[in-house]
Amino acid sequence: MANESSAREHWSGGLGFILAAAGSAIGLGNIWKFPYITGENGGGAFVLVYLLCITVIGVPVMLCEITLGRHTQRNPVGAFRMLNPPVSRLAHLIGLCMVTLGLVLLAFREWGWGVATLGLGLAVFKYGWVLVGGLGVVAGFCILSFYSVVAGWTVGYTWKAMAGQLNFTDIPTAEAAFGAFIVDPWWAIGCHAVFMLLCILIVYRGVRAGIERWSKILMPVLFGILVVLIVRGLTLPGAMAGVQFYLSPDFSKLTTNSILIALGHAFFSLSLGMGAIMTYGSYVGKNQNLFLSTLSIVVLDTLVALMAGLAMFPAVFAKGFNPAVGPGLVFQVLPTVFAHIPFGAFWATIFFILLLVAALTSGISLLEVVTAYFVDERKWTRHRATVVFGIVIFLLGSLCAISVTGWERLPRLHDVLVATFGSVKGSFFDVMDNLASNWMLPLGGLFISLFVGWIWGTKRAVDEIRQGSHNFADVHLISLLAGLKDDPGHNDPRHVITLASLWGIFIRFISPVAVLIAFLNTIGWLDLTKKKSAPPPPPPAIEQAEPAQESVEP
């Protein structure tokens, strides 16, 4: 074990890890999804709720993942295999519940779901908590298969912007062009292939020469482009209306559903539950301050999301478009906005390069999860694992690319799924999206919290965090906030209100409950939403647009 760990690649320093992990978290969810769900849920009030959810879920769970990764120096499967107890009553209880549910489903002739649930329950008895690590690796594989398709759209739109082909005069024209683009197999698969090739080339080079080196280049580029777009948007006549909408809280527009959306997005936007942060944490040295690194990653991720909204809403309002049009905000509304701005092709190119950079930093982390598993557990070379599974993910993603709008091109696969599981909603793209985003990620985050809080134990986790961050466990929280952390009189060992104790409470109780509520709401088993009598009227003198098909990003 020692020899293997010593030969393992590591980040060159704290900055490389922070930028790489922040790049993993910063993706299309920050640039694409966060602005439009903010527009749909009332602006500034939603932003405040989102920031609270980031604090409640994001920081505690991310610190869990990084700590597990550094302590074990392994991918998610290896990490849980190393720490998995010989006997776990909680794991056996979960397995028993799944076996019972599987038998009930079989009794009601739900053969596909019954066999799947029964098999998973028996696997829990055999492998225990190692399955949580496996869930992360499979989630990374599945997510990249459809994520790379959406990222491929940014490749195509970057090319079209450079060629001056996005000069749409109105939103219906932009909608029609986007619809034709995503169903064209040559464009969809070709752009998907280009994006996967970029991911393979970077991960192929390794941790330092590939992922870290390019993260240090791409992250400053991303922030630079955002600043340029913000400045351009704020200089447009009427832009302050967008700023006011974005930053002025209007709690009358908040609903229970808005809070649940913020809760879910706070979890997904940080790349939690898919093994990427844990894998990146396994390349961290023992002298790294994990708590400060976690805060830095979360702050950078949240800052990009907030900056993305500030880059979009002023321009949208300045040109009189609807901020609540949904997923179409990026690929349909904004190209139309740019067409009404001087040098619109240039600004459209800059914006879609921004999207591509954000997608790429996340894409390489997803491919690294799968690569690290085969390098650590199967003893493959990095080059072999990267190329083989890059190609496999490309092939699976190609099925997603040609089935964005329906099953017309995959009728046999559709028949098999219907025969096995009954009705199938949406397309194959939607199936992969729903499976990974709505099931694997929240379950992964939930079980990671339970494992650290109740199985491995917060005491062992804090001992690991102490290496490089002794103040995390030893300084009274009030003394730290008051600036008295170095005053012996205010750091009595009897004090228990430390950052570590607060984190332990969150990870054992608050974060698991919050993730569970968001998960149950997402899959439709818990409905806390309030029914509205009628939707609010749109802002005056603003064009309406139909929302495009949505895809959830982690």
Beta strands, then each sheet from edge to edge (+ up, - down):
end
